[in-house]
Amino acid sequence: MSSPEAPAVSAVSGYLGHFIDGKEVSDRERTQDVFDPASGEVRCKVGLAGKSTVLDAVAAAASAFPTWRETPPQKRAQVLFRYKQLLQENSKIICQLITAEHGKVIDDAHGELTRGIEVVDYACGISELLKGEYSKNAGPEIDSWSEFQPLGVVAGITPFNFPAMVPMWMFPMAIACGNTFILKPSERDPSPALLLGKLLTDAGLPDGVFNVINGDSDTVQYLIDDERIEAFSFVGSTPVAESIFRRCSAEGKRVQALGGAKNHAVILPDADLDNAVNALMGAAYGSCGERCMAISVVVCVGDDTADKTVALLQEKISDLKIGPGVDAANDMGPLISKDALQRVTQYINQGVAEGADLLEDGRGFSLVGHESGFFIGATLFDRVQPSMSIYRDEIFGPVLCVLRVESLGAAMKLINQHEFGNGACLFTRDGESARYFSNNVQVGMVGVNIPLPVPIASQSFGGWKRSLFGDLYVYGPDAITFYTRRKTMTQRWPTGSFTEKARYAFPSS
Ligand code: NAD
């Protein structure tokens, strides 16, 4: 069992490699710096896998597949039960790694890990989930059944903003279904994924069933080019999601590609405003706005609702504690990188230039002792127009835009016309409005008086429009469909002697 103080794979050597066939592998031909966003200093270097490392990982996963495929689901589940226990025992070190490289506040890292563990928990029920379907006497002395067979080697490519949870949306279900897996986590915060892999080995997973290769877009291209990989799960920004979806589809691979978002919260005049604004604060500024389910737009119905909402938001923003994620007293940590800081700052500049009212300005935020960290303050714009770039684009930072409309219908028209369709929520005390909103809003995940309607592990997660390319959501029941192929058997075992004449009509019972 791993000691929480001593992860076998960590940045202690100043270099992070890959985890292939149960072993750490080094490939130093190309490397990239990994930063501590709170100090702005380089924490270590990560290897960017070249073609031969990718080939090694695919070979390991391909050779582990035949045995893993035949391993009974309940034996696979036993590994996952032990894994869940190891994740809980090692939660402190996993969360420390998340905070060290992503920057999010430690409580937020615990929330992320807990949501990932819930998927492991669901995957532990794989025997039940893979039971299949049976039709006795489909015809005279004919029985028919469907079973769900694993695909083979599958791959996951994940973003920086949930370095543990998003990989865990994928691999527990994929390996529970009998596949072998190659994870390509974000090169910006790679350590948690390496530790997740090490703990799977400690839990008894055979070598080669789960592999981690670090890398960039070149690494992803080598993976897509490999004919032995049957399916790709991708989570990241929309342009990359769309391109991965098209490339994988052209290669005949199964693919689901989840992209970016612009999630709206609508506030009706009858809402419990204190609770709504508290919910908005966490949803807009938690994790520095770097969540695909973050609320980045508030649509207030009526000027009176807007005036009150904005006043309450400003009051709470002045109390927001911003600082390093290791200090649990902080509410918001830094952005992931210097580039992200420049990009978010640029969007705030554009919002001002386009004529929105900048009520809270996060630009130029500086923290004594952390002057080189990638910090930015909470930003609030009022009277934002739908034509503005701060409304149209995903900023992925702590920037909240308030729009004012006259009716629920006008608020929903905005959401329904937006290119993204991940999540949306409504704050109200009126059941009829809530029902109408839930039924007609064009997004994949809806909250009513819930700001971040992230589905639990036994449901599935995904958006509509340009927030998801593909048909199936991640985790939950959709994961069974995504990571398996249905096979339907029809068999006749007649009693006694049996003769059948040639029949030329289409068979029917
Ligand atoms: P990103 O698209 O830059 O990177 C995601 C992954 O793709 C990384 O592993 C990266 O190495 C790889 N990648 C980057 N460019 C590539 C290219 N040209 N070809 C192939 N692979 C490439 O995203 P990010 O900045 O790491 O993450 C933030 C984005 O992810 C946001 O847009 C956010 O909304 C989105 N996201 C979406 C969800 C969701 O469920 N819809 C969840 C989390 C994050």
Boltz pocket constraint, residues with backbone or C-beta under 6 A from the ligand:
constraints:
  - pocket:
      binder: B
      contacts: [[A, 157], [A, 158], [A, 159], [A, 160], [A, 161], [A, 162], [A, 166], [A, 184], [A, 185], [A, 186], [A, 187], [A, 215], [A, 216], [A, 217], [A, 218], [A, 220], [A, 221], [A, 235], [A, 236], [A, 237], [A, 238], [A, 240], [A, 241], [A, 258], [A, 259], [A, 260], [A, 261], [A, 291], [A, 292], [A, 394], [A, 396], [A, 422], [A, 463], [A, 467]]
      max_distance: 6.0
